[in-house]
């Protein structure tokens, strides 16, 4: 049985880790290098680093910070933000990233998925999808949730898979930062429709929420930020509880 993964996420803006609610009202959550070291020591399975201002402000991801974070890690490390080309991917991998995550740029130019997958292999490509319910239908949003589209979440996820993505990181904007639980209905639908791993994101508030997204949502991994950054949930405690509930995790 494949183990379920616990993944802390560092949302980076201006070189600091930040966290908001429903993608708004960002507050400081600490130094990204210190947090990365802490999570590696606590046996997080992977780490995701998203430069949330990179796409919006039309600037490249902070390569130096990526290098510093990677130097403190012994676990797989995914980086996203402002990636628009094979050259961007190459720079991030050279600076220590194990995987890259693309989001808005994949929607604007879907061929980028094929290009990255062909050049570097699907195992290093995560396609992030931010979506929220509009008139009871899940619609894809871009640029950190600021730009709405009429693109259906499930159709886009299927296309992403067919173009060569290795994983999908799905964030429910409706659940993000609320601590009310993951969007397990949508996650389960994605899990049932696709053959690549689904990383659930948005809504973690309790240890029970992780169990629910692994069982009800059938997620392969669960990503969270503020519950880890602000000490509400400790990763060792969470993993021990999941193991006691017969969910396969790496201790």
N, C-alpha and C positions, 0 to 999 in steps of 0.2 A: 504493500500500500504506500502510495506517495504521501510524504508528510505535508501537512498544511503549514504555510509560511506566515510568519508575523513580520510585518514590514513597517518600521517607523518612516515617516515622511518629513523631510525638511523643506518647507516652503521658504525660499530665500528671496529677500528683497533688500537691495542696497547692502548686501554682504551680511545681513542678519537673518536669523530664523524668525518667521512671523506666523501668526495664526489668526483667522477670523471666523465669522459665522456666515454661512451662505455666501462665501467668497467676498465678504465685506468686513469693514471695521477691524482692520488688521492691528494686532498688537505684538510687541516683541516677545520672543520665546527663547532667546539665548544665542550663544555663539555656536555656529554650525560645526566647527571642528571639535569643540568640547562635547557637543551632543553626539556626534558621530562616534567618538571614542567610547562614550558612555554606553551607547546602544550595542556596539560591537562586544564590549565586555559583558553585557547582560544577555548575550546569546540571541540577539535579533538575527533573523535568517538572512535578511537583506536590508539595504537602505535605499531610499529614493530621495533624490535631491532635485527639486524643481525650482529653477530661477523664474519666479512668477512674474517678474517685471521685464524679462528679456524680450518676449514677443511684443508686449505692449509698447515698450519704449524703443523697439526696433534696434536693440543692441544684442551683442553676442553674450552667451553665458560666461560667467566669470571663471575663465580657465584656471587662474591661479588658485581660486578658492576650491575648485574641483581637485586640483593637485594636492592641496593641503588636506582636504577631507579624505581623499583616497589614501594618503600616506598613513593615516591613523586607523585604517580599516583592514580587517582580514575576512570580510564577508562581501558577497556580491553587491555592487554599487551601480545604481541606475541614475542617469543624469538627463534632465529635460529642460527645455527653455530656449527659445530662439533658434532651434535647429532647422535649417532650411535646405541643406545640401550635404552631399557626400563629404565635402571638405570639412564641414562643421562636425560631422560624425567622427571623422578621422582625428581631428584635434582633441575631441573629448576622450576617445579611446586611448590616444597617446598620453593624455594627462591623467589616466588612471581609472576611467569609467569602464565597467564591465559590460554595461548595456546603455542604450540611449532610449529616451522616450520622446516621441513626437506626437503632436496634437493638432493645433491649428494648421500647421504647414502641410499635414497629411490631407486635410480636407481641401485646402487651396490647390494642392498639387498631389493627387493620390499616387502618381508614378514614383514619388519619393519612397514610398513603402517598398515597391519592387526594387528600386535601386539599392537601398540600404540592405535589404534582405539578400540580394544577389551578390553584393560586394563583401558583406561581412557575415552573412548567415542569419537566419531568422532568430537564432538563440540570443542574439544581442539586440533585438528590436522589440520594444514595447510601444504599442500605440495607445495613447491615453485618450479617453473619450469622456468629456463632461456633458451631462445631459440633465434636463429637468422636464417635468410634466407640463405640457401646454395643452389645455382642453383634453386632459386625460391621455395624451399621447406623448411618449418620450421623444424629445427633440434635442439634437446635438447643439451645443453652444461652444463658442470659440473665444480666444484671447482672454483666458482666465474667467470665462463666463459672461463677458461683457457684450458679446455679439451673438445674437440668436440666429438660428437657421431653421429651415423647414425640413432638415434631413432627419429621417427616422433612425433612432438609435440602433435598432436591430438589423435593419438593412445595411447601415454603414458598418456595423461590426462584422457582418458576413463578408462584405467587400474587403475590409481590412484583413481578415483571415485569408481570403483567396489571393490577396496580393503578396502575402508572405510574412505577415507579422507573427512574432513568436508568442506574444502574450497581449492581452488587453487589460489596461488599467481603467476600470469604469468608476467614475465619481458621480454620485447623485448630488446635484446642486441643491435639491430640496432637503436632503439630509445632512449636507456638509456642515460640520461644526455644531449641530443641534444636540448631539449626544443622545439621540432618541433611537438609535439603531440604524443598521444598514438598509438599503432598498432591496430587500431580499427577493421580492417578486421579480423585479427586473433582472437581478443577478442570476436567479435560478433559470429564467428564460434564456439569458445569454449562455449560461453553462450547458443547458440542454441543446441549444442550437449549434454551438461551436465545438470544435475539437481542440482548441488551444486553451491554455490556462486563463482564467479570469481572476484578476486581482480586484477585490471589493474595496471601495473607498467612499467615505462620507457617512458620518453618523455614529461612529463608535463612541460609546459613553460608559459601558460596563463590560466586565469580563463575559457576561452572558451574551452580549451582542456578538462577540467573536464566535462563540459556539453556534449561535443562530445562523450566522452567515455561512459557516462551514457545513451546517446540516440542512437548514431550510434553503439557503441560497446556493448551496453546492459550490461555493467559491473555493478556488485553489489556494488563495492567499488573501490576507486581510491587511489593509494599510490604514494607519491612523497617525495622527499628529498630536493634537493638544492633550489627549489623555496620557500620552507618554511624556511630552515635554514638561507638563506641569505636575507630573507625579501622581496623577489620579490612579493610573494602572501601572504596575511594574511588570516588565516582560517575563522575568522568571516566575513570578506568581501566576500570571496569566497562563503560561505554558504548563505549569504544574496542574492547574485546574483543568485545562483542556485534556491533559493526559489522563487525569482521573475520570474524565467523562468519555474515555475511549476514543478520543480524537488524536490521530497520529501527529505528533510534533517532535521536533528535534530539541532535546533538553541539553 
